[in-house]
Amino acid sequence: MPHGTPPNPLPRTADRTRTQRLTGGATAAVLIALTAAGIVHLRLRTIEARSLSMWERDWERVEPGWSGQLPTQSGVDDANPLLLAGIAFELVFTAALVYVPPLRGLFGTAALPLDVVALIAVFPVLVWGTDELRRLRRRTRKPART
C-alpha cells in the first residue's frame, strides 16, 4: 500500500448521498409510525374512558335490580331475604343431618358437643354481618365523578 493512500477511502459522493437519503427516509418513516401509534393509543384511551363511564352509569341504574336490593318506599334497604333464607336452610339441614336418627345413621354423623355448636353458630352471623356492612358501605359511598 502506498504511503499517500488512506486505508479506507471515503465512499463516493453518490454512495454517500444515497445512504443519507435511505437513513433520512427510514428515520422519517419511524417518526411517522411512532406519531401515528401515539395518536391511535390516545384515541383508544379516550374511547375506552368514555365507554367505561357510560357503562358505569348504566350499571348504577341496573345493578340494584340484579342484586335484589331495590330501595323500599322508605328509602331504606330491607335485609337480604335470599341470604337469610339460605342461612335458615343451612342451619335446619345441618341440624337434621346431625340430630335426626335415620339421617345420622345414613350419613354416619354424631351429635356435636356444645362447644362445637357454639363455634359453628358464629358463622351465619358473620356472613349476615359481612353482607350488611357491604350494603352499608354501598349506601354511604359518594357517587363517582364523571
Secondary structure, DSSP 8 states (H G I E B T S, - for coil): --TTS-SS----HHHHHHHHHHHHHHHHHHHHHHHHHHHHHHHHHHHHHHHHHHHHHHHHHHHHHHHT----TTS-----HHHHHHHHHHHHHHHHHHHSHHHHHHHT-----HHHHHHHHHHHHHHHHHHHHHHHHHHHS-----
